[in-house]
Amino acid sequence: MQMKNHPIESTETASTNLIDLMSEKHLSLRRSVADLDGEVLNRTETHILAIVEQQGRLSISDIGRAVSLSRQGTHKSVLGLIERGYLTEIEDPGNRRDRRVFLTDQGKKACEDQLAIKEELERRITEKIGAENVQHLKHLLLQEWLDR
């Protein structure tokens, strides 16, 4: 079966390097999520909320390791999320010097809204490239590509 050549949609760069192409798509998708989201959260904050949603009550150190931020950067972001009502903190019963953070109702709603936006974007992508290609892409992205 011969496939028709389809014109390549305009991209931000003309690179055909896999890493660059994936980075460009990642940035484009993150911008789309941010544009559709009514929350005033930056990428780091949405990443922190997603990690806390997935893993439950975490220390600031655990969050920093999960999002690859410095202790100071993590602390600043987490405190901002606490002040704005997305996270709350409690003393860790196993270590009185440590505190654990978890989502508030507002934080849970922000995560639900983010998920709905991501599902809508996936629906749009599926319309554009087809369900089979989306499933194939997911399969490829779930594979381990590099030896660590």
Secondary structure, DSSP 4 states (H G I P E B T S, - for coil): -PPPP-PPPP-SS----HHHHHHHHHHHHHHHHHHH--S---HHHHHHHHHHHHH-SEEHHHHHHHHT--HHHHHHHHHHHHHTTSEEEEEETTEEEEEEEEE-HHHHHHHHHHHHHHHHHHHHHHHHH-HHHHHHHHHHHHS--S--
